[in-house]
Amino acid sequence: MNGTKQTHIIPIIQALLVTFLWSTSFIIIKWGLVDIPPITYAGLRYILAFFIFIPFVVKKKYLNEIKQLNSSQWKSLLLLGLVFYTFTQGAQFLGLSLLPSVTVSLLLNFTPIIVAIMGIFLLNEKPSLLQWIGSILFIIGIMAYFFPVNFSGNKGIGLGIMFIGVLANAGSAIIGRDINRKKNISPLVITFISMGVGAIILMIVGSALNGLPSLSTKNWLFLFWLAGINTAFAFTLWNLTLRSLTAMESSIINGTMLIQIAILAWYYLGEKISIQEGLGMAIAAIGAVLVQIRRSAVKK
């Protein structure tokens, strides 16, 4: 019994490590945005991660799988790359250039709510009573965090961009779930192709808008850390933990990112949080976890 518990603790620790790495991404992105335009920054991060994945993909098994993809599968992967990487990640980098890290993180937590609603119409998945309660709690938390609402200046633009980003993130979750539940494409190939497509589009758009930036050694270190550790390594480790953890456990651990980002942003960026904002964050985090509980119950 104790051996089983100890074995289960390992993926929990691994998952917490992944959420910590993902939380540091918000801080590192903020640092890099001082010198690198947001769209180009996002493109560079994911194009580097794409190249890091190449040695793992150039195996006969995966190359044959890629060759055998039909036109419908290619269209789905191209759409996933456009929605998840180009729109979602592009919006996140733009949002971080205009808003505090915690605000961006909180808004991204809106994704499960929208996914649950979209799932009703696109996947015929009806939310449970607990999910509806979670949605209401999340909205209450959001209202508490932003009250009184202020859309002036860059904040209004940033919130508008993040609204698009959250919709894209939710859309990519639906597209990704549809691709994965068919189980006819391996997760590595899905990630590799969709990431490559999204990164290339980000680079083209970023270069057209701002040209290619001159990067310092510090900027390259930021990019290689984001691409190698926080993307390639972290995503691989997260997928490994999903073999042992229930969806509910993963959701709760993932929900700790909001708190981790708040602490890191306060310490490294000087982004202070009021008691009202902290209370709103806590309520919203509980709501976001509740929204995902029904899904976990099905997977147990």
Summary of the structure (lengths in Angstrom):
residues: 300
radius of gyration: 19.1
end to end distance: 19.0
largest distance: 59.1
contacts: 1018
relative contact order: 0.20
helix: 83%
strand: 0%
